[in-house]
Amino acid sequence: MKVKHYNVFVIGSGIAGQTVAEICAKNKLKVAIADNREYGGTCANRGCDPKKILVQFSSLLQRCKQLEHSGIIKPPKISWSDVQKFKNKFVQSIPIETEKNLQNLHVDLYHQSPEFISENEVLVEGKTISADYFVIATGKVPRKLKIKGNKHVETSDSILNLNKIPKTASFIGSGYVGMEFATMLAILGSKVTVFEHGSTALKNFDPFLVEALINKMKSLGVTFIFNAKIEKIEALNKNKRVHYTLKGKKQKLKSRKVFNTAGRIPSIKKLKLENANIEANDGGILVNDYLQSKTNSKVYACGDVSSLSLPLTPLSGLQGHITGENIINNNSKKFQFPLVPSTVFTQPNLSMVGLQEEEAKKRYKHINVYKGKVPGWFNAKKANEDTYAFKIISNKRTDVIVGAHILSEKANENINIFTMAISKGITVSEFKKLIFTYPSYTNDLKSMMANND
């Protein structure tokens, strides 16, 4: 069989893979890219972008509900079929446009998941392909639940493409995806239950704000069952039945839809990495500071599938850029984790950047913690919003801001202000001297640091 050769063969067409392919192609290298799903990757096709389109409608509806009898006579009805059509206007063109852009760069396209057959060869679409370098940018996929009846559980892909809002819905897992979609469906009329094997939700976020968010979601009709062990999912006529154990007692709950939101794992199962001496673990493909495989120097990994990454699109783009530059310039750039803000798009949003309180206590001898629940502030009161909270952390000796955590309608935007402040080493005193528009959520940021614990 004739072997086709490329300088660079990229596996995965999300933002990381696209970035590598573009850099290498523009530097006159012979490049190919492969993907077994729609070109464009998870975020654009079936992740953060379409999710944000859907969530904006539940957020709008919730704001109207809060202002009912305060000027809103009756909250509007949501036409879910029209919402889906609107979302699809954004999503449907992405694979076509992505392929077109790559072809314009003279990148060869393959539509199958390759399998490694040696350290420098893969088998794809029945062809043997060799390359000077392989780049794995396959992202992550939902973690499969190891329970009986797991075939009856759906994933976030199904949520994004719901034909109608289910009367009841259960989520197994309370991370980003579970909390966001649980909030959305509850606002849109579903009776929602969230199962979590741990004692709380969103373990990587500040507990003070997570508790406030959980209470808000409960007020929206979401039921939380913590410390639950899911035993099996049973298929009924139209519904599913969740069997679980709580405090040693076996219990069950009937639900029209059951969704797996218990986390994601590296998408590497089909690649046969062992044939290419590529080591990986639950965190992803093991790479060095150049995003190069620790066990096969011909292979790079970037984006969510890398062991040095977080599931955030801006970070994937950065890693794609570094990988492309390292292929062109012989490992000229090391990857260093930048300061990355993160948001859970619930209603209200929960956002964070920098250190959590316990991390700050370990790093600094003394810290200042500014925190509060402030539904009485103007920006919350004008929207009849009963949940508004924050925690800001500074190094007591230097007064420099080192962490920010916000729960508010505009947290996803305001957290970017703190990202810049922390990146530039701005002190609390300096920040409070800044002039922002008034009245605005941004101006509230100064008031958050008026008093400390």
ABEGO torsion letter per residue (X at the ends): XBBBBBABBBBEABAAAAAAAAAAAAAGBBBBBBBABBBGEAAAAABAAAAAAAAAAAAAAAAAAAABGAGBABBBBBBAAAAAAAAAAAAAAAAAAAAAAAAAAGBBBBBBBBBBABAABBBBGGBBBBBABBBBBAEBBBBBBBBBGAAABBBAAAAAABABBBABBBBBEABAAAAAAAAAAAAAGBBBBBBBABABBGAABBAAAAAAAAAAAAAAGBBBBBGBBBABBBBBAABBBBBBBBGGBBBBBBBABBBBAAEBBBBAAAAGAAAAGBBBBAAEBBBBAAGBBAABAABBBBEAABABBBBBAAAAAAAAAAAAAAAAAGGABBBBBBBBBBBBBBOBBBBBBEBBAAAAAAABABBBBBBBBBAABAAAAAAGBABBBBBBBBBAAAGBBABBBBBBAAAAAAAAAAAAAAAAGBBAAAAAABBBBOBBAAAAAAAAAABBX
